[in-house]
């Protein structure tokens, strides 16, 4: 098919990377190019310049000299292809000393992704080896979940934490969003979901409620603690308001323009923006314009309805809303059900806004969380836009098993006309650079198909993917978490677009990041250390974020706090994992029978083997660090590998100690008690090794909103207490009938 709109033409002076150093790049961008295609053009320009190419503007119609590459980027369906949105075709022709590379995207997003593929080929030195190829997304919507700390007065769930407080100024910085959105596009993410308890006072001015809109950006100077309500109800305390600083002087009109500009940046990178809310919260609005604490009052309903209407009208690029029937929502709210309240506020607000724009593309995503499907369908029957659902796919732990079973009861309810998004939560790894290609690929491939699933958004509730403030000395400007954990985000985004991308793709990207490194050895050790997290979480299951942070063997102090060796003996394993808990294993073991699944000792052996392999590789990898580019980041990556490996060794010893102690509890055999003590002494030493590796680069203690204070060095006292617990243990301490395990959250109601 003839190109419909040539958008970019470039002449590259030679094929080989060695010749590039003395070559020129002539770049032409059509004046009518979409912003996303212009972004790809700038990426090509940047990568070419970084490799010594002289970049000049040129005429796409000018004849190309022999010995050059002509690159054309266009929005046009390739002939004979069954093209889908965001797809692209790369065509390569070689004749008479000339190479012609044509990238055709079915839409602007596809053309952008094709252009980014060319930029990557320049960076990794593979432009000359490009072949004809077709590319299309496996998962159409690939998103990031971002709990946004807008202001002391309009918090999100993550606000009572060090990370959120440090990032309040960042989310009002255009430089931050430019970096963040640039990387989203490079990694093929195309949805940004901004989550807040109640964002409206910080983002919109409602004519009917003129006093609610907030000028300036506030942050508390009061010292935070771990006593905040887990449902968001006391996130704005009087002493926090009394002790605050203004981190940015800005009017509500300027705030609105700021978020319009952010959404334009996003659009120019192929990213749709959604606002997600929990309900019902009135932070920043209560006490103004007749709004009281009565969530079911007519004035409250009017306030939410008009706020939704005005938000949609104020932001033409807003792609949709996501809503939650909780977590501060009574079953009876002003004489209404949850869903009737949500319809009268969000549903009617959307309907009001779309009356003036009936053709506008807009979407409502209604979470399954704390509600029932039939209630949603009944109340939202007259919604004038598409309605999708949303489900917590692995609850809080994406790093557990590649195919979590929680969605199985939901799948029969879904169809091409009623699809669900997946909330893919990472409340496993806050500090470290995780990277295990095989796990990520298996996880992505196990996600149900597009007849059931619209897409996913990946993120945390207990941490914030803003700028990294955990690192003691970043050696320059603080990177975003996405920049720091670049390979992890690359794996998840790129594989969600193309799950069969070869390992060589990621090897080349790693080699470009760390020139001179032994990349096969590095990525193997990296993956081995990263395996610590899914294996330990399969064995010791705490479904929601406040119940289990494997980085610290910790839950919130109001739940269990530090998990002792007794907790490990009594704990449950992840549903569907095939892993047997210690009590079940003990019963079979003492009966001389084999476990019906993966035993605790099997998990311990796997953890130890993976960790040992990673640690064995480190001396040689560290010898590579001096000549390697990005030496500081390379060293930090190796430190992360070391820390994750030591953590795996700790868990291996603790599981073995728990197994031996469980046997002693039943048999009274002193040899088993002695074995437990030895294993737990080893676990203590391994925790101390972990602490040393962790604190080499990360700040401690740190306050997290879901598990409270984390102090890795201080937790060595708890590891030592496990040893003493084993020494003091009396047979018969465990009463099996009295064990109460935490269970697994029910993700939906029919």
Secondary structure by P-SEA (a helix, b strand, c coil): cccccccbbbbbccccccccccbbbbbbbbccccaaaaaaaaaaaaaaaaaccbbbbbbccccccccbbbbbbbbcccccccccccbbbbbbbbcccbbbbbbbbccaaaaaaaaaaaaaaaaaccccccccbbbbbcccbbbbbbbccccccccccccccaaaaaaccccccaaaaaaaaaaaaaacccbbbbbccccccccccccccccccccbbbbbcccccccccccccccccaaaaacccccccccaaaaaaaaaaaaaaaaaacbbbbbbbccccccccccccccccccccaaaaaaaaaaaaaaaaacccccbbbbbcccccccccccccaaaaaaacaaaaaaaaaccccccbbbbbbbcccccaaaaaaaacccccbbbbbcccccccccccccccccccccccccccbbbbbbcccccccccccccaaaaaaaaaaccccccccccccccccccccccccccccccccccccccaaaaaaaaaaaaacccccaaaaaaaaaaaccccaaaaaaaaaaaaaaaaaaaaaacccccccccccccccccccccccccaaaaaacccccccccccaaaaaaaaaaccccccccaaaaaaaaaaaaaaaaaacaaaaaacccccaaaaaaaaaaaaaaaaaaaaaaaaaaaaaaaaaaaaccccaaaaaaaaaaaaaaaaaaaaaaaaaacccccccccccccccccccaaaaaaaaaaaaaacccccccccccccccccccccc
